[in-house]
Amino acid sequence: MHKEGVIYRDLKPENVLIGSDGYLKIADFGLSKSGMDNGETSYTFCGTPEYISPEILLGIGHNKTVDW
């Protein structure tokens, strides 16, 4: 996803599923953002309060590192 310029921004246990093939699948792309080139920053406040990243909470801008 990151190679394609997409940040997910809502990674949490409830959104990670196991497919019938045994591989992990990510569900619910409602908060994802596309068009994020390397070095680009977003200032949108979004995410699940229990799992929100400090960058989003503080409003200092975020990039693909919020998915880590």
N, C-alpha and C positions, 0 to 999 in steps of 0.2 A: 504494500500500500504506500509506504513512504517513497519508494522509487517512482511511483506514479503521481506523487504530489498530494496524497490524501493523508490527513491526520484523523484519527478515530475519536479521540477525546472522551470516550466513555467506557474504557476498559475496566471491567469488574467481573467477578465470578459469575454473575447472573447472565452475562452476555457471551460467555465462552461455553460452547457446546461440544460434545463428542459425536462425530458422525458415525454412520454404520461401518465406515471403512477404518475407524479407529483414529482418524486425524481430528485435530481440534478445528473448530469452525467458529468464526466470530459473527454474532448476530446483532441486529439493531444498529444500523448505521445512521440513525436519525440525527445525531449530533456531530457526525463526521463533517469535515470540510475539505473540499477539493481545491486544486489550483494553488497549493502551497509549495512554491519552489524553495530550493535550498536557501536558507537564510531569511526567508520571509517570516514575518511575525503577525500573529492574530491577537486581538484584544477582546474577543467575544467571551462573555461570562457564561459558561455552560458546564454541565456535568452533574453527576450525582453527588450530593453533599458529603456522603461518607467516603467517597473515593476521589474527590476533587484534588487536582494538583496544586501545590503552593503557588505556582506561577499564575494560574487562573484565579485563585482566591485573592491574591494580592493585586491583580490587575496590572502586572508588569509586562504583559505580553508573553506569548507562548508560541512554540513551533512543534515539530514532531516529537520533541523530547517529552511532552506531556503524556505520550503513550507508554513511556518507560516507567 
